[in-house]
Amino acid sequence: MARSVVVVATSDEPALVRRLAAYVTMSVTEFFRDQGEDVLCLMDSVTRFAMAQREISLSVGEPPATKGYTPTVFAELPKLLERAGPGARGQGTVTGLFTVLVEGDDHNEPVSDAVRGILDGHVVLDRAIAERGRFPPVNILRSVSRTMPDCNTAEQNAVVARARQLTASYEDMAELIRLGAYRRGSDPQVDEAIQFRPAIEKFLDQRKADKSSLASCYTELAKILGMEMKEPAAEGRIVES
Protein backbone atom coordinates (compact mmCIF):
# COMPACT_ATOMS: atom_id res chain seq x y z
CA MET A 1 0.00 0.00 0.00
CA ALA A 2 2.97 2.32 0.50
CA ARG A 3 3.40 2.35 -3.28
CA SER A 4 -0.30 2.50 -4.10
CA VAL A 5 -2.83 5.25 -4.77
CA VAL A 6 -6.49 4.31 -4.30
CA VAL A 7 -9.30 6.31 -5.90
CA VAL A 8 -12.75 5.32 -4.64
CA ALA A 9 -16.26 6.25 -5.76
CA THR A 10 -18.87 3.93 -4.31
CA SER A 11 -22.13 3.01 -6.02
CA ASP A 12 -24.15 5.45 -3.91
CA GLU A 13 -22.14 8.43 -5.17
CA PRO A 14 -23.66 10.70 -7.88
CA ALA A 15 -23.06 9.61 -11.47
CA LEU A 16 -20.77 12.61 -12.09
CA VAL A 17 -18.51 11.54 -9.22
CA ARG A 18 -18.39 7.93 -10.40
CA ARG A 19 -17.49 9.06 -13.91
CA LEU A 20 -14.87 11.50 -12.68
CA ALA A 21 -13.21 8.86 -10.49
CA ALA A 22 -12.15 6.93 -13.59
CA TYR A 23 -10.56 10.00 -15.20
CA VAL A 24 -8.84 10.98 -11.94
CA THR A 25 -7.38 7.48 -11.77
CA MET A 26 -5.90 7.78 -15.25
CA SER A 27 -4.54 11.26 -14.47
CA VAL A 28 -2.76 10.00 -11.35
CA THR A 29 -1.41 7.07 -13.37
CA GLU A 30 -0.08 9.37 -16.08
CA PHE A 31 1.60 11.56 -13.46
CA PHE A 32 3.76 8.67 -12.26
CA ARG A 33 4.34 7.47 -15.83
CA ASP A 34 5.69 10.90 -16.77
CA GLN A 35 8.18 10.56 -13.89
CA GLY A 36 9.62 7.50 -15.65
CA GLU A 37 7.79 4.91 -13.54
CA ASP A 38 6.26 1.67 -14.77
CA VAL A 39 2.72 1.85 -13.40
CA LEU A 40 0.07 -0.83 -12.93
CA CYS A 41 -3.44 0.60 -13.17
CA LEU A 42 -6.32 -1.54 -11.88
CA MET A 43 -9.82 -0.27 -12.58
CA ASP A 44 -12.99 -1.95 -11.33
CA SER A 45 -14.97 -1.53 -13.34
CA VAL A 46 -15.39 -0.10 -16.82
CA THR A 47 -19.01 -1.25 -16.78
CA ARG A 48 -19.83 1.00 -13.79
CA PHE A 49 -18.11 3.89 -15.61
CA ALA A 50 -20.31 3.22 -18.64
CA MET A 51 -23.42 3.07 -16.45
CA ALA A 52 -22.53 6.41 -14.86
CA GLN A 53 -22.02 7.99 -18.28
CA ARG A 54 -25.32 6.53 -19.49
CA GLU A 55 -27.12 8.02 -16.49
CA ILE A 56 -25.61 11.44 -17.20
CA SER A 57 -26.42 11.28 -20.92
CA LEU A 58 -30.01 10.21 -20.37
CA SER A 59 -30.53 13.03 -17.85
CA VAL A 60 -29.62 15.64 -20.49
CA GLY A 61 -31.95 14.12 -23.07
CA GLU A 62 -29.58 12.01 -25.16
CA PRO A 63 -31.52 9.13 -26.78
CA PRO A 64 -30.54 5.55 -25.85
CA ALA A 65 -28.95 3.51 -28.63
CA THR A 66 -27.55 0.03 -28.01
CA LYS A 67 -29.38 -1.79 -25.19
CA GLY A 68 -30.04 1.45 -23.39
CA TYR A 69 -26.48 2.80 -23.65
CA THR A 70 -26.20 6.21 -25.28
CA PRO A 71 -23.76 7.03 -28.11
CA THR A 72 -21.67 9.16 -25.72
CA VAL A 73 -20.79 6.05 -23.70
CA PHE A 74 -19.01 4.51 -26.67
CA ALA A 75 -17.32 7.81 -27.49
CA GLU A 76 -15.97 8.12 -23.93
CA LEU A 77 -14.61 4.57 -23.61
CA PRO A 78 -11.66 5.07 -26.02
CA LYS A 79 -10.84 8.43 -24.39
CA LEU A 80 -10.46 6.63 -21.07
CA LEU A 81 -8.87 3.31 -22.05
CA GLU A 82 -6.47 4.49 -24.76
CA ARG A 83 -4.57 6.51 -22.15
CA ALA A 84 -2.93 3.32 -20.93
CA GLY A 85 0.21 2.02 -22.61
CA PRO A 86 3.81 3.19 -23.07
CA GLY A 87 4.63 6.87 -22.72
CA ALA A 88 6.87 9.02 -24.90
CA ARG A 89 10.62 8.47 -25.09
CA GLY A 90 12.14 8.84 -21.63
CA GLN A 91 8.84 8.24 -19.87
CA GLY A 92 7.55 5.13 -18.16
CA THR A 93 4.68 2.83 -19.03
CA VAL A 94 1.11 2.15 -17.91
CA THR A 95 -0.10 -1.44 -17.81
CA GLY A 96 -3.88 -1.27 -17.53
CA LEU A 97 -6.08 -4.04 -16.15
CA PHE A 98 -9.70 -3.00 -16.63
CA THR A 99 -12.50 -5.27 -15.45
CA VAL A 100 -15.76 -5.56 -17.36
CA LEU A 101 -18.93 -7.03 -15.85
CA VAL A 102 -21.05 -8.77 -18.47
CA GLU A 103 -24.83 -8.89 -18.13
CA GLY A 104 -26.30 -12.39 -18.06
CA ASP A 105 -22.93 -13.95 -19.05
CA ASP A 106 -23.36 -12.35 -22.49
CA HIS A 107 -19.82 -11.63 -23.65
CA ASN A 108 -21.14 -9.81 -26.71
CA GLU A 109 -23.11 -7.22 -24.75
CA PRO A 110 -22.34 -3.61 -25.81
CA VAL A 111 -19.74 -2.56 -23.21
CA SER A 112 -17.65 -5.73 -23.32
CA ASP A 113 -17.82 -5.76 -27.11
CA ALA A 114 -16.60 -2.15 -27.31
CA VAL A 115 -13.81 -2.68 -24.76
CA ARG A 116 -12.63 -5.79 -26.58
CA GLY A 117 -12.02 -3.72 -29.69
CA ILE A 118 -10.01 -1.11 -27.79
CA LEU A 119 -7.65 -3.10 -25.55
CA ASP A 120 -4.69 -5.22 -26.62
CA GLY A 121 -6.05 -8.35 -25.03
CA HIS A 122 -8.71 -9.75 -22.76
CA VAL A 123 -8.87 -12.46 -20.11
CA VAL A 124 -12.30 -14.08 -19.82
CA LEU A 125 -13.33 -15.50 -16.44
CA ASP A 126 -15.97 -18.22 -16.78
CA ARG A 127 -18.57 -18.89 -14.08
CA ALA A 128 -18.88 -22.57 -15.13
CA ILE A 129 -15.15 -23.13 -14.64
CA ALA A 130 -15.29 -21.56 -11.18
CA GLU A 131 -18.23 -23.77 -10.24
CA ARG A 132 -16.21 -26.89 -10.94
CA GLY A 133 -13.42 -25.65 -8.65
CA ARG A 134 -10.64 -24.61 -11.00
CA PHE A 135 -9.13 -21.23 -10.10
CA PRO A 136 -8.41 -18.81 -11.61
CA PRO A 137 -11.43 -19.68 -13.80
CA VAL A 138 -9.85 -18.42 -17.02
CA ASN A 139 -11.45 -19.57 -20.26
CA ILE A 140 -8.34 -19.92 -22.40
CA LEU A 141 -10.30 -20.35 -25.63
CA ARG A 142 -12.14 -17.04 -25.25
CA SER A 143 -9.13 -15.17 -23.88
CA VAL A 144 -6.67 -13.61 -26.30
CA SER A 145 -3.65 -11.31 -26.35
CA ARG A 146 -2.66 -9.46 -29.50
CA THR A 147 0.82 -8.74 -28.13
CA MET A 148 1.72 -12.22 -26.84
CA PRO A 149 2.78 -13.81 -30.16
CA ASP A 150 5.34 -11.06 -30.74
CA CYS A 151 6.68 -11.40 -27.19
CA ASN A 152 7.14 -15.18 -27.41
CA THR A 153 9.59 -17.38 -29.26
CA ALA A 154 8.37 -19.66 -32.04
CA GLU A 155 8.63 -22.66 -29.67
CA GLN A 156 6.53 -20.94 -27.02
CA ASN A 157 3.84 -20.01 -29.55
CA ALA A 158 3.79 -23.61 -30.79
CA VAL A 159 3.24 -24.90 -27.24
CA VAL A 160 0.38 -22.45 -26.65
CA ALA A 161 -1.25 -23.29 -29.99
CA ARG A 162 -1.02 -27.01 -29.24
CA ALA A 163 -2.62 -26.60 -25.80
CA ARG A 164 -5.45 -24.46 -27.22
CA GLN A 165 -6.05 -26.98 -30.03
CA LEU A 166 -6.40 -29.87 -27.57
CA THR A 167 -8.67 -27.84 -25.30
CA ALA A 168 -10.87 -26.81 -28.23
CA SER A 169 -11.17 -30.42 -29.43
CA TYR A 170 -12.27 -31.53 -25.97
CA GLU A 171 -14.78 -28.69 -25.52
CA ASP A 172 -16.36 -29.43 -28.91
CA MET A 173 -17.19 -32.95 -27.73
CA ALA A 174 -17.56 -32.22 -24.00
CA GLU A 175 -21.29 -32.95 -23.80
CA LEU A 176 -21.00 -36.28 -25.59
CA ILE A 177 -18.02 -37.26 -23.42
CA ARG A 178 -19.88 -36.44 -20.19
CA LEU A 179 -22.95 -38.38 -21.34
CA GLY A 180 -20.81 -41.36 -22.32
CA ALA A 181 -22.02 -41.13 -25.90
CA TYR A 182 -18.54 -40.70 -27.36
CA ARG A 183 -16.74 -43.93 -28.20
CA ARG A 184 -12.96 -43.97 -28.00
CA GLY A 185 -11.43 -44.43 -31.44
CA SER A 186 -14.09 -42.44 -33.30
CA ASP A 187 -11.77 -39.43 -33.67
CA PRO A 188 -8.01 -39.66 -32.96
CA GLN A 189 -7.81 -35.92 -32.24
CA VAL A 190 -10.55 -36.12 -29.62
CA ASP A 191 -8.94 -39.23 -28.10
CA GLU A 192 -5.73 -37.25 -27.75
CA ALA A 193 -7.60 -34.33 -26.19
CA ILE A 194 -9.20 -36.66 -23.61
CA GLN A 195 -5.79 -38.09 -22.76
CA PHE A 196 -4.21 -34.69 -22.09
CA ARG A 197 -7.26 -33.08 -20.47
CA PRO A 198 -6.49 -33.91 -16.77
CA ALA A 199 -2.88 -32.71 -17.02
CA ILE A 200 -3.83 -29.46 -18.77
CA GLU A 201 -6.56 -28.72 -16.21
CA LYS A 202 -4.10 -29.35 -13.37
CA PHE A 203 -1.59 -27.04 -15.04
CA LEU A 204 -4.18 -24.25 -15.34
CA ASP A 205 -5.14 -24.52 -11.66
CA GLN A 206 -3.21 -22.06 -9.49
CA ARG A 207 -3.72 -21.23 -5.83
CA LYS A 208 -2.88 -17.91 -4.17
CA ALA A 209 0.34 -19.21 -2.64
CA ASP A 210 1.59 -20.83 -5.85
CA LYS A 211 4.49 -19.06 -7.55
CA SER A 212 6.14 -19.85 -10.87
CA SER A 213 8.15 -17.96 -13.47
CA LEU A 214 7.05 -17.47 -17.06
CA ALA A 215 9.93 -19.62 -18.32
CA SER A 216 9.09 -22.53 -16.02
CA CYS A 217 5.42 -22.39 -17.10
CA TYR A 218 6.31 -22.84 -20.77
CA THR A 219 8.76 -25.62 -19.92
CA GLU A 220 6.19 -27.46 -17.78
CA LEU A 221 3.43 -27.13 -20.40
CA ALA A 222 5.75 -28.37 -23.12
CA LYS A 223 6.63 -31.37 -20.95
CA ILE A 224 2.95 -32.15 -20.39
CA LEU A 225 2.27 -32.07 -24.13
CA GLY A 226 5.38 -34.10 -24.97
CA MET A 227 6.99 -31.24 -26.86
CA GLU A 228 10.60 -30.08 -26.75
CA MET A 229 11.74 -26.51 -26.26
CA LYS A 230 15.16 -25.99 -27.78
CA GLU A 231 15.97 -22.86 -25.84
CA PRO A 232 14.81 -21.55 -22.45
CA ALA A 233 12.08 -18.92 -22.47
CA ALA A 234 13.49 -15.44 -21.95
CA GLU A 235 11.97 -13.38 -19.18
CA GLY A 236 10.56 -10.25 -20.77
CA ARG A 237 8.34 -7.33 -19.96
CA ILE A 238 4.92 -7.19 -21.55
CA VAL A 239 3.14 -3.87 -21.60
CA GLU A 240 -0.53 -4.00 -22.55
CA SER A 241 -3.09 -1.27 -22.67
MOKA-V557573 format. One record per residue. RES is the residue in one letter. PSI is psi in whole degrees, 0 to 359 (999 if undefined). OMEGA is omega in whole degrees, -180 to 180 (NA if undefined). Layout:
# MOKA-V557573
{{RES	PSI	OMEGA} {RES	PSI	OMEGA}}
This chain:
# MOKA-V557573
{{M	337	-180} {A	337	-180} {R	23	-176} {S	149	172} {V	125	-177} {V	125	176} {V	122	-174} {V	133	170} {A	105	-176} {T	169	-174} {S	341	-180} {D	0	177} {E	156	176} {P	154	-178} {A	323	180} {L	321	179} {V	317	-180} {R	321	178} {R	316	-177} {L	328	-179} {A	322	180} {A	317	-180} {Y	325	176} {V	318	178} {T	313	-180} {M	326	179} {S	318	177} {V	318	179} {T	315	-179} {E	329	177} {F	312	-180} {F	326	176} {R	319	-180} {D	340	176} {Q	2	180} {G	11	-178} {E	151	171} {D	114	-169} {V	137	173} {L	120	-179} {C	118	178} {L	124	-179} {M	124	-179} {D	103	5} {S	163	178} {V	328	180} {T	318	180} {R	327	173} {F	315	-180} {A	322	178} {M	321	178} {A	317	179} {Q	322	177} {R	317	180} {E	318	179} {I	314	-178} {S	317	180} {L	326	-178} {S	336	179} {V	9	173} {G	11	178} {E	133	-177} {P	142	176} {P	149	-178} {A	272	-176} {T	112	179} {K	42	176} {G	347	178} {Y	137	-178} {T	159	179} {P	328	-179} {T	328	179} {V	313	-177} {F	342	173} {A	328	-178} {E	330	-177} {L	311	178} {P	325	-180} {K	330	179} {L	308	-171} {L	328	-177} {E	353	179} {R	347	175} {A	159	179} {G	187	-180} {P	147	177} {G	192	178} {A	174	-180} {R	130	-179} {G	350	178} {Q	176	180} {G	207	-178} {T	161	174} {V	115	173} {T	115	-175} {G	129	172} {L	106	-176} {F	122	180} {T	147	178} {V	126	178} {L	122	-178} {V	142	-179} {E	124	178} {G	31	-179} {D	24	178} {D	103	-176} {H	359	176} {N	15	177} {E	160	-166} {P	313	-175} {V	311	-179} {S	324	180} {D	319	179} {A	317	-179} {V	322	-180} {R	326	180} {G	348	-177} {I	316	-173} {L	163	-178} {D	348	180} {G	166	177} {H	143	177} {V	118	-177} {V	122	175} {L	129	-173} {D	125	-180} {R	320	-178} {A	323	179} {I	320	178} {A	322	-178} {E	335	177} {R	8	168} {G	13	178} {R	121	-179} {F	145	-7} {P	144	-175} {P	59	-177} {V	127	174} {N	102	-172} {I	341	179} {L	326	179} {R	340	-179} {S	147	-178} {V	149	174} {S	124	-180} {R	339	-177} {T	339	-174} {M	315	-179} {P	325	-180} {D	340	180} {C	341	-176} {N	163	170} {T	169	179} {A	322	179} {E	319	180} {Q	317	178} {N	324	179} {A	321	178} {V	315	179} {V	315	-180} {A	321	180} {R	316	180} {A	318	179} {R	321	180} {Q	316	179} {L	319	179} {T	319	179} {A	319	179} {S	320	179} {Y	315	-177} {E	327	179} {D	328	-177} {M	12	-172} {A	316	-178} {E	316	180} {L	323	180} {I	316	-179} {R	325	-180} {L	350	-178} {G	14	-178} {A	344	180} {Y	132	179} {R	127	-180} {R	134	-179} {G	348	180} {S	324	-179} {D	112	-178} {P	325	-179} {Q	320	178} {V	321	177} {D	319	179} {E	320	179} {A	320	178} {I	322	-180} {Q	318	-176} {F	348	-174} {R	308	-178} {P	320	-178} {A	322	179} {I	318	179} {E	319	179} {K	322	179} {F	322	-178} {L	343	-179} {D	127	-178} {Q	126	178} {R	167	-174} {K	326	-176} {A	351	-179} {D	135	179} {K	137	177} {S	149	180} {S	163	179} {L	318	-178} {A	317	-178} {S	329	178} {C	314	178} {Y	319	180} {T	316	-180} {E	317	-180} {L	319	178} {A	321	178} {K	319	178} {I	320	-176} {L	359	180} {G	29	-180} {M	156	180} {E	139	174} {M	117	-173} {K	330	-178} {E	148	-180} {P	147	178} {A	131	180} {A	136	176} {E	124	-178} {G	177	178} {R	123	179} {I	125	178} {V	116	179} {E	147	174} {S	999	NA}}
